[in-house]
Each structure stands twice: as structure tokens, then as C-alpha cells.
């Protein structure tokens, strides 16, 4: 891993030794929290169509999207709002 890579992990180890993500909770999708994103939502005038959630951290969620302009998969990082 290089210094430029950012890693956020909020998980726990299961009995099998595999690491699993804990759910960020729906109560955090609110003003001052995570931006509400749903499967099928579109961004940039329909160019990006949300396919699934890839992960989350304390300050953002990450989503897999289809880029309809170039017919490929893309990743979107949605930063959380921080209260003033």
C-alpha cells in the first residue's frame, strides 16, 4: 500500500476468520450524514446508473455504477455531509 491510498475499515472478524462489514445504519442517511442513494438512481443527467453499494466508511459511501456513455462499470464515492 502506498501513502496515497486511503483505507477506511469499520468491520469485525467472524468466527470463520473472515472480515465482514458492519452496516452503517439507516439513521445515518440524513441531513449532516450520508447522502441517500438507491439502486437505479441516476447521476450526471443519466450518465451513471447506480447498480450496488460497494462499501462505506466514516465519511462516505462507495457505489458501483454503470456509465451509460462509455458502456462500462464505474465507482462513485459519495461524501457525507459534515454539520457546520
Secondary structure as UniProt FT lines:
FT   TURN            3..4
FT   STRAND          11..13
FT   TURN            15..16
FT   STRAND          19..21
FT   HELIX           26..28
FT   TURN            31..32
FT   TURN            39..40
FT   STRAND          42..43
FT   TURN            44..47
FT   STRAND          48..56
FT   STRAND          60..67
FT   TURN            68..71
FT   STRAND          72..79
//
